[in-house]
Amino acid sequence: MSTSRAPKRQLHRPRLSADAEMVIDQHGSIAGWSDEAHELLGFTRDEILGR
């Protein structure tokens, strides 16, 4: 029995959705902004984060 472990493989998950994604923090500020949100709503990540 070998004591070495095989390296963990990371799964590649292709984006299957074109949904806009926004993350709102506990203070109500925008903490995350997807490229799809930019495409749909027109604001860049730099313009919207923290608002």
Backbone atoms as SQL, in Angstrom:
CREATE TABLE atoms (id INTEGER PRIMARY KEY, chain TEXT, resi INTEGER, resn TEXT, atom TEXT, x REAL, y REAL, z REAL);
INSERT INTO atoms VALUES
  (1, 'A', 1, 'MET', 'N', 0.843, -1.188, 0.000),
  (2, 'A', 1, 'MET', 'CA', 0.000, 0.000, 0.000),
  (3, 'A', 1, 'MET', 'C', 0.883, 1.244, 0.000),
  (4, 'A', 2, 'SER', 'N', 0.600, 2.145, -0.877),
  (5, 'A', 2, 'SER', 'CA', 1.398, 3.359, -1.008),
  (6, 'A', 2, 'SER', 'C', 0.874, 4.434, -0.074),
  (7, 'A', 3, 'THR', 'N', 1.789, 5.202, 0.506),
  (8, 'A', 3, 'THR', 'CA', 1.374, 6.299, 1.391),
  (9, 'A', 3, 'THR', 'C', 1.270, 7.620, 0.662),
  (10, 'A', 4, 'SER', 'N', 1.714, 7.666, -0.603),
  (11, 'A', 4, 'SER', 'CA', 1.610, 8.923, -1.352),
  (12, 'A', 4, 'SER', 'C', 0.200, 9.072, -1.912),
  (13, 'A', 5, 'ARG', 'N', -0.194, 10.276, -2.063),
  (14, 'A', 5, 'ARG', 'CA', -1.528, 10.563, -2.596),
  (15, 'A', 5, 'ARG', 'C', -1.406, 11.173, -3.978),
  (16, 'A', 6, 'ALA', 'N', -2.344, 10.848, -4.815),
  (17, 'A', 6, 'ALA', 'CA', -2.395, 11.450, -6.147),
  (18, 'A', 6, 'ALA', 'C', -2.767, 12.912, -6.000),
  (19, 'A', 7, 'PRO', 'N', -2.234, 13.780, -6.872),
  (20, 'A', 7, 'PRO', 'CA', -2.609, 15.204, -6.787),
  (21, 'A', 7, 'PRO', 'C', -4.100, 15.379, -7.038),
  (22, 'A', 8, 'LYS', 'N', -4.669, 16.351, -6.353),
  (23, 'A', 8, 'LYS', 'CA', -6.090, 16.644, -6.539),
  (24, 'A', 8, 'LYS', 'C', -6.309, 17.265, -7.908),
  (25, 'A', 9, 'ARG', 'N', -7.369, 16.885, -8.536),
  (26, 'A', 9, 'ARG', 'CA', -7.725, 17.456, -9.835),
  (27, 'A', 9, 'ARG', 'C', -8.789, 18.516, -9.644),
  (28, 'A', 10, 'GLN', 'N', -8.618, 19.609, -10.325),
  (29, 'A', 10, 'GLN', 'CA', -9.646, 20.635, -10.307),
  (30, 'A', 10, 'GLN', 'C', -10.544, 20.448, -11.496),
  (31, 'A', 11, 'LEU', 'N', -11.813, 20.507, -11.254),
  (32, 'A', 11, 'LEU', 'CA', -12.770, 20.384, -12.338),
  (33, 'A', 11, 'LEU', 'C', -12.929, 21.717, -13.039),
  (34, 'A', 12, 'HIS', 'N', -12.979, 21.669, -14.332),
  (35, 'A', 12, 'HIS', 'CA', -13.259, 22.878, -15.107),
  (36, 'A', 12, 'HIS', 'C', -14.761, 22.944, -15.319),
  (37, 'A', 13, 'ARG', 'N', -15.369, 23.992, -14.847),
  (38, 'A', 13, 'ARG', 'CA', -16.806, 24.169, -14.999),
  (39, 'A', 13, 'ARG', 'C', -17.065, 25.289, -15.991),
  (40, 'A', 14, 'PRO', 'N', -17.465, 24.938, -17.186),
  (41, 'A', 14, 'PRO', 'CA', -17.753, 25.990, -18.165),
  (42, 'A', 14, 'PRO', 'C', -18.980, 26.791, -17.744),
  (43, 'A', 15, 'ARG', 'N', -18.977, 28.041, -18.114),
  (44, 'A', 15, 'ARG', 'CA', -20.142, 28.884, -17.820),
  (45, 'A', 15, 'ARG', 'C', -21.248, 28.523, -18.781),
  (46, 'A', 16, 'LEU', 'N', -22.325, 28.059, -18.233),
  (47, 'A', 16, 'LEU', 'CA', -23.449, 27.631, -19.052),
  (48, 'A', 16, 'LEU', 'C', -24.587, 28.634, -19.021),
  (49, 'A', 17, 'SER', 'N', -24.408, 29.698, -18.274),
  (50, 'A', 17, 'SER', 'CA', -25.467, 30.670, -18.111),
  (51, 'A', 17, 'SER', 'C', -24.962, 32.059, -18.464),
  (52, 'A', 18, 'ALA', 'N', -25.822, 32.844, -19.030),
  (53, 'A', 18, 'ALA', 'CA', -25.476, 34.230, -19.345),
  (54, 'A', 18, 'ALA', 'C', -26.143, 35.174, -18.352),
  (55, 'A', 19, 'ASP', 'N', -26.516, 34.661, -17.178),
  (56, 'A', 19, 'ASP', 'CA', -27.179, 35.480, -16.167),
  (57, 'A', 19, 'ASP', 'C', -26.214, 36.490, -15.560),
  (58, 'A', 20, 'ALA', 'N', -26.719, 37.669, -15.307),
  (59, 'A', 20, 'ALA', 'CA', -25.940, 38.677, -14.595),
  (60, 'A', 20, 'ALA', 'C', -25.884, 38.267, -13.122),
  (61, 'A', 21, 'GLU', 'N', -24.699, 38.364, -12.528),
  (62, 'A', 21, 'GLU', 'CA', -24.539, 38.011, -11.120),
  (63, 'A', 21, 'GLU', 'C', -23.995, 39.202, -10.358),
  (64, 'A', 22, 'MET', 'N', -24.671, 39.505, -9.237),
  (65, 'A', 22, 'MET', 'CA', -24.253, 40.580, -8.355),
  (66, 'A', 22, 'MET', 'C', -24.199, 40.021, -6.950),
  (67, 'A', 23, 'VAL', 'N', -23.195, 40.432, -6.180),
  (68, 'A', 23, 'VAL', 'CA', -23.074, 40.018, -4.790),
  (69, 'A', 23, 'VAL', 'C', -23.253, 41.260, -3.935),
  (70, 'A', 24, 'ILE', 'N', -24.189, 41.171, -2.996),
  (71, 'A', 24, 'ILE', 'CA', -24.466, 42.282, -2.085),
  (72, 'A', 24, 'ILE', 'C', -23.976, 41.886, -0.701),
  (73, 'A', 25, 'ASP', 'N', -23.168, 42.739, -0.063),
  (74, 'A', 25, 'ASP', 'CA', -22.659, 42.401, 1.267),
  (75, 'A', 25, 'ASP', 'C', -23.685, 42.724, 2.348),
  (76, 'A', 26, 'GLN', 'N', -23.311, 42.443, 3.583),
  (77, 'A', 26, 'GLN', 'CA', -24.234, 42.623, 4.721),
  (78, 'A', 26, 'GLN', 'C', -24.614, 44.080, 4.950),
  (79, 'A', 27, 'HIS', 'N', -23.901, 45.010, 4.335),
  (80, 'A', 27, 'HIS', 'CA', -24.204, 46.430, 4.483),
  (81, 'A', 27, 'HIS', 'C', -25.031, 46.976, 3.322),
  (82, 'A', 28, 'GLY', 'N', -25.348, 46.101, 2.368),
  (83, 'A', 28, 'GLY', 'CA', -26.138, 46.518, 1.213),
  (84, 'A', 28, 'GLY', 'C', -25.309, 47.084, 0.070),
  (85, 'A', 29, 'SER', 'N', -23.994, 46.980, 0.167),
  (86, 'A', 29, 'SER', 'CA', -23.103, 47.464, -0.900),
  (87, 'A', 29, 'SER', 'C', -22.817, 46.344, -1.888),
  (88, 'A', 30, 'ILE', 'N', -22.586, 46.691, -3.126),
  (89, 'A', 30, 'ILE', 'CA', -22.274, 45.709, -4.154),
  (90, 'A', 30, 'ILE', 'C', -20.821, 45.268, -3.969),
  (91, 'A', 31, 'ALA', 'N', -20.630, 43.958, -3.745),
  (92, 'A', 31, 'ALA', 'CA', -19.307, 43.407, -3.479),
  (93, 'A', 31, 'ALA', 'C', -18.810, 42.526, -4.622),
  (94, 'A', 32, 'GLY', 'N', -19.673, 42.209, -5.560),
  (95, 'A', 32, 'GLY', 'CA', -19.288, 41.376, -6.691),
  (96, 'A', 32, 'GLY', 'C', -20.102, 41.730, -7.909),
  (97, 'A', 33, 'TRP', 'N', -19.514, 41.599, -9.079),
  (98, 'A', 33, 'TRP', 'CA', -20.147, 42.042, -10.329),
  (99, 'A', 33, 'TRP', 'C', -19.600, 41.205, -11.467),
  (100, 'A', 34, 'SER', 'N', -20.454, 40.468, -12.145),
  (101, 'A', 34, 'SER', 'CA', -19.996, 39.595, -13.225),
  (102, 'A', 34, 'SER', 'C', -19.885, 40.337, -14.555),
  (103, 'A', 35, 'ASP', 'N', -19.157, 39.727, -15.464),
  (104, 'A', 35, 'ASP', 'CA', -19.059, 40.292, -16.815),
  (105, 'A', 35, 'ASP', 'C', -20.428, 40.372, -17.475),
  (106, 'A', 36, 'GLU', 'N', -21.295, 39.411, -17.176),
  (107, 'A', 36, 'GLU', 'CA', -22.646, 39.414, -17.738),
  (108, 'A', 36, 'GLU', 'C', -23.464, 40.592, -17.214),
  (109, 'A', 37, 'ALA', 'N', -23.259, 40.957, -15.939),
  (110, 'A', 37, 'ALA', 'CA', -23.932, 42.131, -15.380),
  (111, 'A', 37, 'ALA', 'C', -23.488, 43.391, -16.122),
  (112, 'A', 38, 'HIS', 'N', -22.210, 43.461, -16.437),
  (113, 'A', 38, 'HIS', 'CA', -21.689, 44.592, -17.215),
  (114, 'A', 38, 'HIS', 'C', -22.357, 44.636, -18.584),
  (115, 'A', 39, 'GLU', 'N', -22.420, 43.483, -19.253),
  (116, 'A', 39, 'GLU', 'CA', -23.037, 43.421, -20.583),
  (117, 'A', 39, 'GLU', 'C', -24.507, 43.835, -20.540),
  (118, 'A', 40, 'LEU', 'N', -25.219, 43.371, -19.525),
  (119, 'A', 40, 'LEU', 'CA', -26.657, 43.628, -19.429),
  (120, 'A', 40, 'LEU', 'C', -26.970, 45.046, -18.949),
  (121, 'A', 41, 'LEU', 'N', -26.228, 45.521, -17.950),
  (122, 'A', 41, 'LEU', 'CA', -26.573, 46.782, -17.295),
  (123, 'A', 41, 'LEU', 'C', -25.658, 47.949, -17.656),
  (124, 'A', 42, 'GLY', 'N', -24.486, 47.655, -18.229),
  (125, 'A', 42, 'GLY', 'CA', -23.632, 48.713, -18.741),
  (126, 'A', 42, 'GLY', 'C', -22.616, 49.289, -17.777),
  (127, 'A', 43, 'PHE', 'N', -22.671, 48.939, -16.506),
  (128, 'A', 43, 'PHE', 'CA', -21.703, 49.460, -15.538),
  (129, 'A', 43, 'PHE', 'C', -20.501, 48.536, -15.487),
  (130, 'A', 44, 'THR', 'N', -19.302, 49.102, -15.448),
  (131, 'A', 44, 'THR', 'CA', -18.113, 48.274, -15.279),
  (132, 'A', 44, 'THR', 'C', -17.983, 47.887, -13.811),
  (133, 'A', 45, 'ARG', 'N', -17.159, 46.893, -13.555),
  (134, 'A', 45, 'ARG', 'CA', -16.917, 46.429, -12.181),
  (135, 'A', 45, 'ARG', 'C', -16.374, 47.583, -11.329),
  (136, 'A', 46, 'ASP', 'N', -15.444, 48.352, -11.882),
  (137, 'A', 46, 'ASP', 'CA', -14.858, 49.469, -11.125),
  (138, 'A', 46, 'ASP', 'C', -15.896, 50.549, -10.805),
  (139, 'A', 47, 'GLU', 'N', -16.841, 50.756, -11.709),
  (140, 'A', 47, 'GLU', 'CA', -17.870, 51.777, -11.479),
  (141, 'A', 47, 'GLU', 'C', -18.865, 51.372, -10.399),
  (142, 'A', 48, 'ILE', 'N', -19.133, 50.091, -10.246),
  (143, 'A', 48, 'ILE', 'CA', -20.250, 49.655, -9.416),
  (144, 'A', 48, 'ILE', 'C', -19.857, 49.120, -8.043),
  (145, 'A', 49, 'LEU', 'N', -18.648, 48.537, -7.917),
  (146, 'A', 49, 'LEU', 'CA', -18.285, 47.946, -6.624),
  (147, 'A', 49, 'LEU', 'C', -18.274, 48.990, -5.515),
  (148, 'A', 50, 'GLY', 'N', -18.870, 48.629, -4.394),
  (149, 'A', 50, 'GLY', 'CA', -18.923, 49.517, -3.232),
  (150, 'A', 50, 'GLY', 'C', -20.130, 50.427, -3.193),
  (151, 'A', 51, 'ARG', 'N', -20.932, 50.443, -4.209),
  (152, 'A', 51, 'ARG', 'CA', -22.118, 51.305, -4.218),
  (153, 'A', 51, 'ARG', 'C', -23.283, 50.646, -3.543);
